[in-house]
């Protein structure tokens, strides 16, 4: 994408004019926070999924990094809507980002002004080919960042260097995605998605205290599951439990619900790694919610209005 509009510090600018200085603090020291948000097409028009929750998390991430974003939650929500409308896309991925900008170099970011930008683009299929036969995953040799080293409840740019190393390792080894363990050897998440397993009819996911991000899609899946009478547990998951799970799937804004068919060259489930019954059920229920077909979750949808 090389055209369209990007919202930058309060104004919509041309795509090619949304530039930063090479000495931007966030570029050198990873002092930025961001969100990934989805816009979906429904019968009533295009909607943004869980907009208020995403903006709330962005502001809270900023608070952890002593960042005053300079805009209220309401102003940021309006800016996201305006950005999507300006780019004339019925469905898209939206990326708000806040970062310490150009000013004084050095590790301390606080002398620098915080900049905020919002971009939108069409997201291609994420983890291709995982719909018919689940994605192939490996457990990464890179340990997930420990909560004592970085704040894990902040969706910060710095944390994703850890994720990038794991993802590249997996791709170079011939896999689609990586699963990361914490310092206790427990499953945390994939490089950019939360992890769910199904065992004996129960849906299970690691707690956020393991170091996993409190994913908004994760929370959506849990809420939808409970609403539909699915047994749910939040508890630690060991690496070997992944291998003997009946089903495994990933969740995330970009990934949505992605079935997993193989982990560390071990086939998941009894159907050759194909998506399991509960995975398919939750995927269908989630898609009904985001496309406005489930009235119980209408409050999660913000209709685009000029």
N, C-alpha and C positions, 0 to 999 in steps of 0.2 A: 504494500500500500504506500503510495507516495502523494496522495492528494487527500482532501477533506480538511477537517478542522480539529484542532487540539485546544483545550481550555488551559490557559497558563496564567496563574496568579490573577484571576478575576476576569480575563477576557478570552474570547475565542480568536485564535490566530490561525493563519494558514499552516498546513502540515509542515512545510519546509522551513517555516519561520520559528518553530518551537525548538529553540536551541539553548544550550547552557554553555557556560565558560569551562574551558579545559581544567581550570583549578577549582571547580565545584567540589566542596568538601565531601559530599556524598559519594562522588566518583572515586575519591582517594581512600576514604575511610569507611565506606559502607553505611553511612549515617542517613538512612532513608527508611521509610515505611510505606507499604502499599496495600492495595486490595485487588482482587480479581472479582468482577461482577458480571452477571449474564443478563442480557436482554432477550426476551423470547416473544415470538409472535403468538397471539391468541385470537379467538373469534372477536373479541372486543377491541383489538388493537395490540400494539406492542407494549410489553410490560417489563419492568426491571424487577428481578427476583431478590427479595429480602434487602432492599435498598437501605432501609434504616439500620438494619443489623450490620451491614457492611460498613456504613459510614461511622457507626458507633465504634466498631473495632478499629477502624483507621485512626480515629481520634484517640482511642485508648492506647494504641500502639505508639502514637506520637507522644502521649503523656509519659510513657515509660522512658522515652528518649529525650525528655525535657523539651519537646518540640511544641511551640505554639503555632498551630496551623494558620491562624489569622482569619479563619472563617468558621462560622457556626455550623452545626450539623445540618440545619435547614438550608443554609447557603450552599453547602457541599452537595446536598441532595439535589437542589435545583440545578447546580452546575453540571452534575452528571446527566440529568435529564436533558439539559440544553445541548450537551455535547453529543448525545445519541441522536437527538432531533437534527442537529446541524449536519450530521454525517449521513442522514437519510437512509439508515439501515433498519430493516424490520427486526433482524436478529443480529446480535453482535456480542463481543466480549468487551468489557470496559475496564480500563486500568487507571485508577486514581493513584497518584504517588506524591508523597511529601518528602522533601530532602533538604538538608542543610546546604545552602548555596555557596556562591563565590564570595569570599571576603578575606578572612584571615586563615592562613594555612597553619596546620598543627593538629594534634590529636583532639584537643578540646574543640567541640563544634559550636559552643554556645555564642561566641562572638559573631557568628554568621546568621544571616537572615534565612528563614525557612521559605522555600518555594513549594508551590502545589501545582500539579499538572494532572489533566485527565485526557486520556486518549481512548478511542474505540476502534475496533477492527473486526473483521470476520475471522472467526477462529476455525481452522481446519480440524478435521477429525483428530482427536487426541488418543494416542496409543492405537494406531491403526490395526484393523483386523481382529480386534478383541471381541467383536459382537458375536460371531459364529463360533469361534473357538477362543477361549480365554487367553489373555495376555500371558507372556512368559516373563517371569520375574526371577531375580536372584537376590539373595541376602548380601548386602554390600559389606566390603571389608572396612568401609568408613563408618565409624560409630556416629550416631546422631549426637549433635551438640548436647552437652549436659546442661540442665537448668542452672547449674552453678557457674557456667561459663558465659552464657548468653540468656537474656530473657526470652523464654519460649512462648509467652503469650503475646509477644509483639510480632506482628507479621513484618519482619524487617528484611531489608535487602541483604544485610550481612549474613543472616542465617542461611540464605539460599546459595551461598558459595559452598557450604557443606552439602547441600542437596545436589548442586551441579556436579560435584566430584563423584557422588554416588551414581547419578544418572549416566554420566559419561562412562564410568566403569562398566555399568550394566550394558550399555549399547555396544561398547567395544568388545564385550564378551559375547555378543550375539543375543542379548535379552532385550525386552521392551522397557523394563523399568526395574528399579531397585527397591528393596525393603531395608529399612535401617533399624538397628537395635540400639538400645541405650547402654549405659555403662554397667548395668546389671544383666545384660544379655537378653532383655525382654524386647518384644516387638514394639516399635513406636509408631512409625508411619512409613509410607513410600517417600520418594524424593519430593513429591508435591501433592500427595493425596493421603487421606486417612485410610486405614486398613480395617476391614470387617471380615470375620469368619463366621461360618455357620457350622454348628456341631449339634447333632441330635435334636434338630428343630429349634435351636436357640441361636439368636443373633448376638455376636460378641464383638466388642471393640476395646482397644486399650484406653485407659483413662487419660485425661490430659495431664495428670500428675506424672505420667511416664515420660513426658517431654513432648507429647504430640500437640500440635496446634489445635485449638478449639475450632475446628472447621465448621463453617456455616452449612455446607452441604452435609457434613457429618451430623450436625444437630437436626437438620431436616429429615435425614434418613431415620434417625432414632425416633423423632416425633411421629413420622408417618408409620413406622413399624408399630409403635405403641398404640396409635389410633386404630390400627388394623388388627390388633390382638396378637401380634407376634411377640413371643417370649424374647426378652432382651437382658443382656448382662454387660456391664462395664467392668472389666478386670484385666489384669496383666495376661499377656499371651506369650508363651515361650516359642522359640524358633521351631522346635520340632512339632508343636501343635499345628503349625501352618501345613505341614506335610500330610497330616492325617485329618485335616478339616474336611467336612463334607462339601463345603463351598468356601471360596474366598473372593472378595471383590474390593475395589478401591472406590473412594468417593472424593470429589473435589469440584470446584467451580468449572474448571476447564474439562476435567475428565467426566464429570457428572457421575454415573454409575458404570464402572468398567469391570467386567468379569475377569477373573484370573484362572488360567487353565493349568499353569505349571509353575512350580517354585523350585529352584535349584535342581532342575532336571527331573523333578518328581511330579507326576500327574496328580492334579487335585480332583477329588471326588471319584465317582464310579462310572462316569459317562465320558471317559476319554478327554477330560478337561473342558468339556462344553459347559456353558453357563447353567448353574443349578436352578432348581425350582424357586427358592426364596430370592435368589439374585434377580431372576427374571421378573418375579412379582414386584419386588421393591423398585426395580428399574421402571417398570410400567407405571407403578403408582407415582413415582417421582416425576415422570414425564407428564402424567395427567395433571399434577399439581402445577408445574412450571408453565404449562400451556393453558392453564385456566379452566381445566375440565373437572376439577375437584373443588366444589364450593366451600368445603371445610377450611381450606387454606387460602382463601381469597385475600386475606389481610397480608399475606406475604408478597403480593403483587402490587406494584406501583404503575398505574397506567400512564403512558407518556402523554402529557398535555403541554401545549405551548404556553 
